[in-house]
Amino acid sequence: MITVTREIAVPPEQVWAVITDLDRTAEVIRGITRLERLDGGTGFEVGTSWRETRVAFGKEATETMTVTAIVPGQSYTTEADSHGTHYRSIFTLTAQGSNTLLALGFEGRPHGKVGRMAAFIGKLFEGPTRRMLRRDLDDIAAAAER
C-alpha cells in the first residue's frame, strides 16, 4: 500500500466536510475531470457509489468507486475493480491540536492473468502514483483551509 500524509491547518470536521462532499469533488481535486453519483443519493455512507473520471499518467480513466467502510469524521474506504485489479483507497483523519493529519492509503491487488501483468507494470508507476496522491491531498488542504 502506498500511503501519503498531509497536515492541514483546520480541525478534522472541516477536512471531513471537504472529502465527503461528492458534489464538489471535481472542483476541489484538479486531477478529477468528472464525478457522477450512481446511487441517486446526496449523502455519504457505506454503499455510496460514483463514477470518477480523472487524468492519470497523461490519459483519462474512469472508475466506479464504492464506499465500503466508514467511521464518521475519522475514516472511510472506497473500493473499485478495473482491468483485472481490485483497488482500495483509505482516507484517515487524525486531530493534531487544532490541525488535521490527513492520510491517504492506496493499493491495487491484481487478480487473473491481466491483473498480474498490470501489477508488474504498476510497480513502474509507484512514484508517479505517490505524486498524484500528494497532489490530491494538497488540493483537499487548499479547499479545507479556504
N, C-alpha and C positions, 0 to 999 in steps of 0.2 A: 504494500500500500504506500502510495506517495502521500505525504502529509505536509501541508504548509500552514503557517500561522501568521496572524497579523493582530497587533494591538490597535484597538480603536478607541478614540477618546470620548466615548459616550457609554452610558450604562447598557447592560445586556438587553433590556427591554427595547431600547431604540434599535439595536442591531437586529434583534428578532423581528421587529416590525418590518425592516427592510428585506430580510432574507425570506420572509414568508409572504410577501406581497407579490404574488404572481402577476398581477395586472401591470405592475411597474418594472418587472424584471428586465425586459428588453430595453427599457430606458436606463436602467442602472448599470447593467453589465454590458460593456461595449462589444464583447465578442458574440453576444446573442443578438441575432437579427430579427427573430420572430419567436413568439411563445403563444401557443393556442391551448387553452384549457380543454380537456376531453371529458371531464366528469360533470360538466354542466353546473358546477357549484361556484361558490365565491369564497369558501373557507379554505383552511389549510389543515388537513388531518390525514390519518392513515387512509390510504385509498385515493387521495387526491392525485390526479394524473394530468399530464400535459405533454404536448409535442413541442420540443425545443429545437430551434434551428440556430446553429452558430457557425462561425467561421473558425475552423481548426486546421492548422498546418496548410493554410492557403486555400482550403476548399470548404464549401458549405456542406454541413452534415446535419441531418435531422434525426433526433432520437425521441422515443416516447419514454418519459420518466414517470415513476410512481412513488409516492411516499409510502414506505413500508414500516417505518418506526418513527415515533415522535415522543419526546419528553418536552412538553410545552415550556418555552422560554430557555431551554437548555440544549437540545439537540434534535436533529432529525436525519433520517436516512432515506435516500432515494435509490431506486434500482432501475435498470434498463437492460434489455437483451438486444444485441445487434451484431450481425455478421459473425456469428459463432463465439461471441464473448458476452459474459454477464458482467455488467458494470454496477458498481456501488459507490455512492458518494455519501459522506457523513459530515454534516456541519455540527460543530460543538462550540458553545459559548461558555466562557468562564469569567466570572467577575474578577477584576484586578483593581481593587479600590473602586474608584468611580469610572474606570475604564472597562473594556471588554477584551479578552483574548479570544479571537475567533480562529478556530482550526477547521481546516477542510481536508478530509482524507478521501482519496480516490483510488479505486483499484478496478482492474479488469481481469476476470477469470475466464480463460478460454474453455470451450467445450467443442468437441468434434474436431475433424481434420482442419477445417478452415480456421477455427479458433486457435488451434495450436500454432498454425502458421502466423496468425495475427499476433500471438504472444511473442514470437521471436522478433517480428518486425516492431512490435510495441516497445521492446527494450531500447530500440534505437531512438524512440521518441520520448524517453523519460525526461530529459532535460527540457525540451520544448513544452511538454505537458506541465511540468512543475512551474515554468514561467507563465503559462496560461492560467493556472490555478492562482498564482500570486497576483496576477493582473485582476482576476475576478475579485479577490479579497480587497485589493486596492480600490476597485470600483465600489464595492459594498461599503468600505470605510468612508469614502468620499460622500456617498449618499447619506449614510447614517450621521456623519458629522456636520451636514448642512443645517 
